[in-house]
Amino acid sequence: MIGKKRTGLFVLTVLTCGALLAGCGSGGFHVSELPDMFRNFFNVNKDLEDPSSSAADSVSGGSGETGDRAESGPDTETGSGKQSTSGSGQSIISDISSFLDGVTGDYKDKLPEGDSLFVNNAPVFYYYTQLSAEEQGIYNALLAVTRDPTSTDYHKKVTVNEDPSSDAFGRELTIAYEALIYDHPELFWFRQSSGNFQYYYNSLSTGGTYDVMIRLSRTYDDYQNQMTAFNQAVSNFMADIDLTRSQPEIALQIHDKLIDTVTYDKDLAASYSPDGAFDYGYTAYGALVANSRNQANTCVCDGYSYAYEYLLQQAGITCTRVGGYAGADQDSMEAHSWNLVQLDGEWYEVDPTWDDQDSDPQQYASGGPIIDAALNDAAYWNRIRHFMFNLTTEQISNYTPGSEYTYYTPDGYATFLSSSVHVRDDGTGHASGTADYISKLAPTANGTAYTYDALSGYAVGYRGQTDYDGDGIPG
């Protein structure tokens, strides 16, 4: 779900001008990808621990049978009679029994011990708070087994009311997984591919509940190096942020440094396809370290929004991410993602990707003297770079630039912005055929106290930031 952001602002001088900004995609996992994402799971009954089960005994005929059965495994064709076997010829059930290492029907947990390189200081994980108790339990189990992603030996039990073989449980699992990914940008590795988790469950209900065991299905082979680089990049970034200021000012500092640091990945946006290869340009790692082609601080809007969320979380500010569509109007929208920030109890919409506007004169070489004047007016251009900063949901949903974005001179005027829309994904899909369950849970932004105009007069900026308005104060 990746669209394109038009990096140039199209300008007409003297009379009028217009720029139709397009979006870039949210790139999240979606319901349609669930069979791939969780393709390795097994229906296991209370006799799981018996290693003597034969291949012939381990496959039963129907969902109501009590015999052990392997479903939808990597080598299983459900209903075809093909059985999944290990290299030794044992049934997959024996392999699972070996994996559980003597675990009985009590489904004992085995979790990582010690410190993890995954760090997040968020005061609140927003989407977690929007889940049902059962979805939160699944979310917690998924998160627990990620703490050491170098091994698939760890597992965590969660007790659920929904039958694990049902569509209702599949929906809960999808919601919990998406909430986890949206809440935790530091888990950027999970954006790499489908099939990150396996789950096992008892096919017999006990008192109306089912025990489900969750584990990782694959390891993160470069965990030590990449997470160390990511954490160091975050530390370096935050060293320039004055954390003694108020939260609204801190959020402005982080916004400004982020768009100064990151380069929009036009090549990745242009090459996107739903079945395309993964790239770190879709993640906070791309924004703060490098994309998969080793281009430093290069990403699409997913990277901007995940990075902004994560950096604010480390500053103790509640922030989340929303996926949807954006463009000049409803007919021209493309997939996109942006942020919501909570300041003094009120929510604000922020789109750091669209705010990353370059005033490079070469881009507007034929613009003429009015355009040249606008590009060289630091205070004016800094306003352009905050036109999507701390808006209400109503404003960003149907955006119309005010007169403050028109650049006036004695010889004429120009404006670099035009009307646009941002529409959240409501779970029903779009022309791309993708949808998510999470973005429709995002809060409505009604905050008006901390607009850019309200903050720009006293924002101190990060160290070394440009004094855009010439008043002696960076910002």
Secondary structure as a PSIPRED ss2 file (coil, helix, strand):
# PSIPRED VFORMAT (PSIPRED V4.0)

   1 M C   1.000  0.000  0.000
   2 I C   1.000  0.000  0.000
   3 G C   1.000  0.000  0.000
   4 K C   1.000  0.000  0.000
   5 K C   1.000  0.000  0.000
   6 R C   1.000  0.000  0.000
   7 T C   1.000  0.000  0.000
   8 G C   1.000  0.000  0.000
   9 L C   1.000  0.000  0.000
  10 F C   1.000  0.000  0.000
  11 V C   1.000  0.000  0.000
  12 L C   1.000  0.000  0.000
  13 T C   1.000  0.000  0.000
  14 V C   1.000  0.000  0.000
  15 L C   1.000  0.000  0.000
  16 T C   1.000  0.000  0.000
  17 C C   1.000  0.000  0.000
  18 G C   1.000  0.000  0.000
  19 A C   1.000  0.000  0.000
  20 L C   1.000  0.000  0.000
  21 L C   1.000  0.000  0.000
  22 A C   1.000  0.000  0.000
  23 G C   1.000  0.000  0.000
  24 C C   1.000  0.000  0.000
  25 G C   1.000  0.000  0.000
  26 S C   1.000  0.000  0.000
  27 G C   1.000  0.000  0.000
  28 G C   1.000  0.000  0.000
  29 F C   1.000  0.000  0.000
  30 H C   1.000  0.000  0.000
  31 V H   0.000  1.000  0.000
  32 S H   0.000  1.000  0.000
  33 E H   0.000  1.000  0.000
  34 L H   0.000  1.000  0.000
  35 P H   0.000  1.000  0.000
  36 D H   0.000  1.000  0.000
  37 M H   0.000  1.000  0.000
  38 F C   1.000  0.000  0.000
  39 R C   1.000  0.000  0.000
  40 N C   1.000  0.000  0.000
  41 F E   0.000  0.000  1.000
  42 F E   0.000  0.000  1.000
  43 N E   0.000  0.000  1.000
  44 V E   0.000  0.000  1.000
  45 N C   1.000  0.000  0.000
  46 K C   1.000  0.000  0.000
  47 D C   1.000  0.000  0.000
  48 L C   1.000  0.000  0.000
  49 E C   1.000  0.000  0.000
  50 D C   1.000  0.000  0.000
  51 P C   1.000  0.000  0.000
  52 S C   1.000  0.000  0.000
  53 S C   1.000  0.000  0.000
  54 S C   1.000  0.000  0.000
  55 A C   1.000  0.000  0.000
  56 A C   1.000  0.000  0.000
  57 D C   1.000  0.000  0.000
  58 S C   1.000  0.000  0.000
  59 V C   1.000  0.000  0.000
  60 S C   1.000  0.000  0.000
  61 G C   1.000  0.000  0.000
  62 G C   1.000  0.000  0.000
  63 S C   1.000  0.000  0.000
  64 G C   1.000  0.000  0.000
  65 E C   1.000  0.000  0.000
  66 T C   1.000  0.000  0.000
  67 G C   1.000  0.000  0.000
  68 D C   1.000  0.000  0.000
  69 R E   0.000  0.000  1.000
  70 A C   1.000  0.000  0.000
  71 E C   1.000  0.000  0.000
  72 S C   1.000  0.000  0.000
  73 G C   1.000  0.000  0.000
  74 P C   1.000  0.000  0.000
  75 D C   1.000  0.000  0.000
  76 T C   1.000  0.000  0.000
  77 E E   0.000  0.000  1.000
  78 T C   1.000  0.000  0.000
  79 G C   1.000  0.000  0.000
  80 S C   1.000  0.000  0.000
  81 G C   1.000  0.000  0.000
  82 K E   0.000  0.000  1.000
  83 Q C   1.000  0.000  0.000
  84 S C   1.000  0.000  0.000
  85 T E   0.000  0.000  1.000
  86 S C   1.000  0.000  0.000
  87 G C   1.000  0.000  0.000
  88 S C   1.000  0.000  0.000
  89 G C   1.000  0.000  0.000
  90 Q C   1.000  0.000  0.000
  91 S E   0.000  0.000  1.000
  92 I H   0.000  1.000  0.000
  93 I H   0.000  1.000  0.000
  94 S H   0.000  1.000  0.000
  95 D H   0.000  1.000  0.000
  96 I H   0.000  1.000  0.000
  97 S H   0.000  1.000  0.000
  98 S H   0.000  1.000  0.000
  99 F H   0.000  1.000  0.000
 100 L H   0.000  1.000  0.000
 101 D C   1.000  0.000  0.000
 102 G C   1.000  0.000  0.000
 103 V C   1.000  0.000  0.000
 104 T C   1.000  0.000  0.000
 105 G C   1.000  0.000  0.000
 106 D C   1.000  0.000  0.000
 107 Y C   1.000  0.000  0.000
 108 K C   1.000  0.000  0.000
 109 D C   1.000  0.000  0.000
 110 K E   0.000  0.000  1.000
 111 L C   1.000  0.000  0.000
 112 P C   1.000  0.000  0.000
 113 E C   1.000  0.000  0.000
 114 G C   1.000  0.000  0.000
 115 D C   1.000  0.000  0.000
 116 S C   1.000  0.000  0.000
 117 L C   1.000  0.000  0.000
 118 F C   1.000  0.000  0.000
 119 V C   1.000  0.000  0.000
 120 N C   1.000  0.000  0.000
 121 N C   1.000  0.000  0.000
 122 A C   1.000  0.000  0.000
 123 P C   1.000  0.000  0.000
 124 V C   1.000  0.000  0.000
 125 F C   1.000  0.000  0.000
 126 Y H   0.000  1.000  0.000
 127 Y H   0.000  1.000  0.000
 128 Y H   0.000  1.000  0.000
 129 T H   0.000  1.000  0.000
 130 Q C   1.000  0.000  0.000
 131 L C   1.000  0.000  0.000
 132 S C   1.000  0.000  0.000
 133 A H   0.000  1.000  0.000
 134 E H   0.000  1.000  0.000
 135 E H   0.000  1.000  0.000
 136 Q H   0.000  1.000  0.000
 137 G H   0.000  1.000  0.000
 138 I H   0.000  1.000  0.000
 139 Y H   0.000  1.000  0.000
 140 N H   0.000  1.000  0.000
 141 A H   0.000  1.000  0.000
 142 L H   0.000  1.000  0.000
 143 L H   0.000  1.000  0.000
 144 A H   0.000  1.000  0.000
 145 V C   1.000  0.000  0.000
 146 T C   1.000  0.000  0.000
 147 R C   1.000  0.000  0.000
 148 D C   1.000  0.000  0.000
 149 P C   1.000  0.000  0.000
 150 T C   1.000  0.000  0.000
 151 S C   1.000  0.000  0.000
 152 T C   1.000  0.000  0.000
 153 D C   1.000  0.000  0.000
 154 Y C   1.000  0.000  0.000
 155 H E   0.000  0.000  1.000
 156 K E   0.000  0.000  1.000
 157 K E   0.000  0.000  1.000
 158 V E   0.000  0.000  1.000
 159 T E   0.000  0.000  1.000
 160 V E   0.000  0.000  1.000
 161 N C   1.000  0.000  0.000
 162 E C   1.000  0.000  0.000
 163 D C   1.000  0.000  0.000
 164 P C   1.000  0.000  0.000
 165 S C   1.000  0.000  0.000
 166 S C   1.000  0.000  0.000
 167 D H   0.000  1.000  0.000
 168 A H   0.000  1.000  0.000
 169 F H   0.000  1.000  0.000
 170 G H   0.000  1.000  0.000
 171 R H   0.000  1.000  0.000
 172 E H   0.000  1.000  0.000
 173 L H   0.000  1.000  0.000
 174 T H   0.000  1.000  0.000
 175 I H   0.000  1.000  0.000
 176 A H   0.000  1.000  0.000
 177 Y H   0.000  1.000  0.000
 178 E H   0.000  1.000  0.000
 179 A H   0.000  1.000  0.000
 180 L H   0.000  1.000  0.000
 181 I H   0.000  1.000  0.000
 182 Y H   0.000  1.000  0.000
 183 D H   0.000  1.000  0.000
 184 H C   1.000  0.000  0.000
 185 P H   0.000  1.000  0.000
 186 E H   0.000  1.000  0.000
 187 L H   0.000  1.000  0.000
 188 F H   0.000  1.000  0.000
 189 W H   0.000  1.000  0.000
 190 F H   0.000  1.000  0.000
 191 R H   0.000  1.000  0.000
 192 Q C   1.000  0.000  0.000
 193 S C   1.000  0.000  0.000
 194 S C   1.000  0.000  0.000
 195 G C   1.000  0.000  0.000
 196 N C   1.000  0.000  0.000
 197 F E   0.000  0.000  1.000
 198 Q E   0.000  0.000  1.000
 199 Y E   0.000  0.000  1.000
 200 Y E   0.000  0.000  1.000
 201 Y E   0.000  0.000  1.000
 202 N E   0.000  0.000  1.000
 203 S C   1.000  0.000  0.000
 204 L C   1.000  0.000  0.000
 205 S C   1.000  0.000  0.000
 206 T E   0.000  0.000  1.000
 207 G C   1.000  0.000  0.000
 208 G C   1.000  0.000  0.000
 209 T E   0.000  0.000  1.000
 210 Y E   0.000  0.000  1.000
 211 D E   0.000  0.000  1.000
 212 V E   0.000  0.000  1.000
 213 M E   0.000  0.000  1.000
 214 I E   0.000  0.000  1.000
 215 R E   0.000  0.000  1.000
 216 L E   0.000  0.000  1.000
 217 S C   1.000  0.000  0.000
 218 R C   1.000  0.000  0.000
 219 T C   1.000  0.000  0.000
 220 Y C   1.000  0.000  0.000
 221 D C   1.000  0.000  0.000
 222 D C   1.000  0.000  0.000
 223 Y H   0.000  1.000  0.000
 224 Q H   0.000  1.000  0.000
 225 N H   0.000  1.000  0.000
 226 Q H   0.000  1.000  0.000
 227 M H   0.000  1.000  0.000
 228 T H   0.000  1.000  0.000
 229 A H   0.000  1.000  0.000
 230 F H   0.000  1.000  0.000
 231 N H   0.000  1.000  0.000
 232 Q H   0.000  1.000  0.000
 233 A H   0.000  1.000  0.000
 234 V H   0.000  1.000  0.000
 235 S H   0.000  1.000  0.000
 236 N H   0.000  1.000  0.000
 237 F H   0.000  1.000  0.000
 238 M H   0.000  1.000  0.000
 239 A C   1.000  0.000  0.000
 240 D C   1.000  0.000  0.000
 241 I C   1.000  0.000  0.000
 242 D C   1.000  0.000  0.000
 243 L C   1.000  0.000  0.000
 244 T C   1.000  0.000  0.000
 245 R C   1.000  0.000  0.000
 246 S C   1.000  0.000  0.000
 247 Q H   0.000  1.000  0.000
 248 P H   0.000  1.000  0.000
 249 E H   0.000  1.000  0.000
 250 I H   0.000  1.000  0.000
 251 A H   0.000  1.000  0.000
 252 L H   0.000  1.000  0.000
 253 Q H   0.000  1.000  0.000
 254 I H   0.000  1.000  0.000
 255 H H   0.000  1.000  0.000
 256 D H   0.000  1.000  0.000
 257 K H   0.000  1.000  0.000
 258 L H   0.000  1.000  0.000
 259 I H   0.000  1.000  0.000
 260 D H   0.000  1.000  0.000
 261 T H   0.000  1.000  0.000
 262 V C   1.000  0.000  0.000
 263 T E   0.000  0.000  1.000
 264 Y E   0.000  0.000  1.000
 265 D C   1.000  0.000  0.000
 266 K H   0.000  1.000  0.000
 267 D H   0.000  1.000  0.000
 268 L H   0.000  1.000  0.000
 269 A H   0.000  1.000  0.000
 270 A H   0.000  1.000  0.000
 271 S H   0.000  1.000  0.000
 272 Y C   1.000  0.000  0.000
 273 S C   1.000  0.000  0.000
 274 P C   1.000  0.000  0.000
 275 D C   1.000  0.000  0.000
 276 G C   1.000  0.000  0.000
 277 A C   1.000  0.000  0.000
 278 F C   1.000  0.000  0.000
 279 D C   1.000  0.000  0.000
 280 Y H   0.000  1.000  0.000
 281 G H   0.000  1.000  0.000
 282 Y H   0.000  1.000  0.000
 283 T C   1.000  0.000  0.000
 284 A H   0.000  1.000  0.000
 285 Y H   0.000  1.000  0.000
 286 G H   0.000  1.000  0.000
 287 A H   0.000  1.000  0.000
 288 L H   0.000  1.000  0.000
 289 V C   1.000  0.000  0.000
 290 A E   0.000  0.000  1.000
 291 N C   1.000  0.000  0.000
 292 S C   1.000  0.000  0.000
 293 R C   1.000  0.000  0.000
 294 N C   1.000  0.000  0.000
 295 Q C   1.000  0.000  0.000
 296 A E   0.000  0.000  1.000
 297 N C   1.000  0.000  0.000
 298 T E   0.000  0.000  1.000
 299 C E   0.000  0.000  1.000
 300 V C   1.000  0.000  0.000
 301 C H   0.000  1.000  0.000
 302 D H   0.000  1.000  0.000
 303 G H   0.000  1.000  0.000
 304 Y H   0.000  1.000  0.000
 305 S H   0.000  1.000  0.000
 306 Y H   0.000  1.000  0.000
 307 A H   0.000  1.000  0.000
 308 Y H   0.000  1.000  0.000
 309 E H   0.000  1.000  0.000
 310 Y H   0.000  1.000  0.000
 311 L H   0.000  1.000  0.000
 312 L H   0.000  1.000  0.000
 313 Q H   0.000  1.000  0.000
 314 Q H   0.000  1.000  0.000
 315 A C   1.000  0.000  0.000
 316 G C   1.000  0.000  0.000
 317 I C   1.000  0.000  0.000
 318 T C   1.000  0.000  0.000
 319 C E   0.000  0.000  1.000
 320 T E   0.000  0.000  1.000
 321 R E   0.000  0.000  1.000
 322 V E   0.000  0.000  1.000
 323 G E   0.000  0.000  1.000
 324 G E   0.000  0.000  1.000
 325 Y E   0.000  0.000  1.000
 326 A E   0.000  0.000  1.000
 327 G E   0.000  0.000  1.000
 328 A C   1.000  0.000  0.000
 329 D C   1.000  0.000  0.000
 330 Q H   0.000  1.000  0.000
 331 D H   0.000  1.000  0.000
 332 S H   0.000  1.000  0.000
 333 M C   1.000  0.000  0.000
 334 E E   0.000  0.000  1.000
 335 A E   0.000  0.000  1.000
 336 H E   0.000  0.000  1.000
 337 S E   0.000  0.000  1.000
 338 W E   0.000  0.000  1.000
 339 N E   0.000  0.000  1.000
 340 L E   0.000  0.000  1.000
 341 V E   0.000  0.000  1.000
 342 Q E   0.000  0.000  1.000
 343 L E   0.000  0.000  1.000
 344 D C   1.000  0.000  0.000
 345 G C   1.000  0.000  0.000
 346 E E   0.000  0.000  1.000
 347 W E   0.000  0.000  1.000
 348 Y E   0.000  0.000  1.000
 349 E E   0.000  0.000  1.000
 350 V E   0.000  0.000  1.000
 351 D C   1.000  0.000  0.000
 352 P H   0.000  1.000  0.000
 353 T H   0.000  1.000  0.000
 354 W H   0.000  1.000  0.000
 355 D H   0.000  1.000  0.000
 356 D C   1.000  0.000  0.000
 357 Q C   1.000  0.000  0.000
 358 D C   1.000  0.000  0.000
 359 S C   1.000  0.000  0.000
 360 D C   1.000  0.000  0.000
 361 P H   0.000  1.000  0.000
 362 Q H   0.000  1.000  0.000
 363 Q H   0.000  1.000  0.000
 364 Y H   0.000  1.000  0.000
 365 A C   1.000  0.000  0.000
 366 S C   1.000  0.000  0.000
 367 G C   1.000  0.000  0.000
 368 G C   1.000  0.000  0.000
 369 P H   0.000  1.000  0.000
 370 I H   0.000  1.000  0.000
 371 I H   0.000  1.000  0.000
 372 D H   0.000  1.000  0.000
 373 A H   0.000  1.000  0.000
 374 A H   0.000  1.000  0.000
 375 L H   0.000  1.000  0.000
 376 N C   1.000  0.000  0.000
 377 D C   1.000  0.000  0.000
 378 A H   0.000  1.000  0.000
 379 A H   0.000  1.000  0.000
 380 Y H   0.000  1.000  0.000
 381 W H   0.000  1.000  0.000
 382 N H   0.000  1.000  0.000
 383 R H   0.000  1.000  0.000
 384 I H   0.000  1.000  0.000
 385 R C   1.000  0.000  0.000
 386 H C   1.000  0.000  0.000
 387 F C   1.000  0.000  0.000
 388 M C   1.000  0.000  0.000
 389 F C   1.000  0.000  0.000
 390 N C   1.000  0.000  0.000
 391 L E   0.000  0.000  1.000
 392 T C   1.000  0.000  0.000
 393 T H   0.000  1.000  0.000
 394 E H   0.000  1.000  0.000
 395 Q H   0.000  1.000  0.000
 396 I H   0.000  1.000  0.000
 397 S H   0.000  1.000  0.000
 398 N C   1.000  0.000  0.000
 399 Y E   0.000  0.000  1.000
 400 T C   1.000  0.000  0.000
 401 P C   1.000  0.000  0.000
 402 G C   1.000  0.000  0.000
 403 S H   0.000  1.000  0.000
 404 E H   0.000  1.000  0.000
 405 Y H   0.000  1.000  0.000
 406 T E   0.000  0.000  1.000
 407 Y E   0.000  0.000  1.000
 408 Y E   0.000  0.000  1.000
 409 T E   0.000  0.000  1.000
 410 P C   1.000  0.000  0.000
 411 D C   1.000  0.000  0.000
 412 G E   0.000  0.000  1.000
 413 Y E   0.000  0.000  1.000
 414 A E   0.000  0.000  1.000
 415 T E   0.000  0.000  1.000
 416 F C   1.000  0.000  0.000
 417 L C   1.000  0.000  0.000
 418 S C   1.000  0.000  0.000
 419 S C   1.000  0.000  0.000
 420 S E   0.000  0.000  1.000
 421 V E   0.000  0.000  1.000
 422 H E   0.000  0.000  1.000
 423 V E   0.000  0.000  1.000
 424 R E   0.000  0.000  1.000
 425 D C   1.000  0.000  0.000
 426 D C   1.000  0.000  0.000
 427 G C   1.000  0.000  0.000
 428 T C   1.000  0.000  0.000
 429 G C   1.000  0.000  0.000
 430 H C   1.000  0.000  0.000
 431 A C   1.000  0.000  0.000
 432 S C   1.000  0.000  0.000
 433 G C   1.000  0.000  0.000
 434 T C   1.000  0.000  0.000
 435 A C   1.000  0.000  0.000
 436 D C   1.000  0.000  0.000
 437 Y C   1.000  0.000  0.000
 438 I C   1.000  0.000  0.000
 439 S H   0.000  1.000  0.000
 440 K H   0.000  1.000  0.000
 441 L H   0.000  1.000  0.000
 442 A C   1.000  0.000  0.000
 443 P C   1.000  0.000  0.000
 444 T C   1.000  0.000  0.000
 445 A C   1.000  0.000  0.000
 446 N C   1.000  0.000  0.000
 447 G C   1.000  0.000  0.000
 448 T C   1.000  0.000  0.000
 449 A C   1.000  0.000  0.000
 450 Y C   1.000  0.000  0.000
 451 T C   1.000  0.000  0.000
 452 Y H   0.000  1.000  0.000
 453 D H   0.000  1.000  0.000
 454 A H   0.000  1.000  0.000
 455 L H   0.000  1.000  0.000
 456 S H   0.000  1.000  0.000
 457 G C   1.000  0.000  0.000
 458 Y C   1.000  0.000  0.000
 459 A C   1.000  0.000  0.000
 460 V C   1.000  0.000  0.000
 461 G C   1.000  0.000  0.000
 462 Y C   1.000  0.000  0.000
 463 R C   1.000  0.000  0.000
 464 G C   1.000  0.000  0.000
 465 Q C   1.000  0.000  0.000
 466 T C   1.000  0.000  0.000
 467 D C   1.000  0.000  0.000
 468 Y C   1.000  0.000  0.000
 469 D C   1.000  0.000  0.000
 470 G C   1.000  0.000  0.000
 471 D C   1.000  0.000  0.000
 472 G C   1.000  0.000  0.000
 473 I C   1.000  0.000  0.000
 474 P C   1.000  0.000  0.000
 475 G C   1.000  0.000  0.000
